[in-house]
Amino acid sequence: MTNVGQRQFIFSVSISQQEFLKYYQGAADCALVTSECGHRLRFPALRLRPFLSHHGITGRFALTVDNNNRFVSLQRIQSRR
């Protein structure tokens, strides 16, 4: 649930562990995704680190931003069935 003035964007990610290694090595610092409603979102890749496993990062996520488009939270959510 978002507070007044916050917006939430839903997107899916599938990044291999090898691909995400580029972020750790500094070759890339931002993740660029397209939300389910068509918005292109760019945010620091380090926000994805908590979701990294030995398989990489996969899943559906909810990115919440404030009314100034500043990061509030990133959560993994269940896939639609």
C-alpha positions, 0 to 999 in steps of 0.5 A, a space after each residue: 500500500 502506498 501513502 498519499 503522494 507516493 506512486 507504485 510501479 510494477 515490473 518484472 526482472 530476469 538478470 543472470 548472476 553473471 550479468 549482475 556481476 557488471 553492477 558489482 564491478 562498476 561497469 553499470 550502476 543503474 538498472 533500467 526497466 519498463 513497468 507493466 504500465 509502460 513507464 521506463 524506470 531507472 534506479 540504482 542497481 544496488 537496490 536490487 542486491 538484497 534479491 540476488 541469489 546464486 541464480 541471479 535476480 528474477 521475479 516481479 517487483 513493486 517500486 514505490 517512489 515519493 511525489 518527487 520520484 525519489 526512492 521509497 521502497 522496492 519489494 518482490 511481489 507474487 507473480 500473477 497467475 
